[in-house]
Amino acid sequence: MKSSLELSTNERLALRRLANERGLSLDEAAAAALRDWLISNGYLELEHELAADAETAGNA
């Protein structure tokens, strides 16, 4: 899905700093920032890396 956003000058500069820091394009940086925000605010759940039938070590 392709979206467009109207960003303020400060928001564009912050996005450019994030992109440069992470070595990403502006689109990739915007997607990463949005994904991080969605996860940290509970709107997007992390995918679990363990399969349901994977063995685990230790006791609960």
Residue pairs with C-beta under 8 A, 6 or more apart in sequence:
5 30
7 15
15 26
15 29
15 30
15 33
16 26
16 29
18 24
18 29
18 32
18 33
19 25
19 26
19 28
19 29
22 28
22 29
22 32
24 32
35 44
38 44
39 45
39 46
50 56
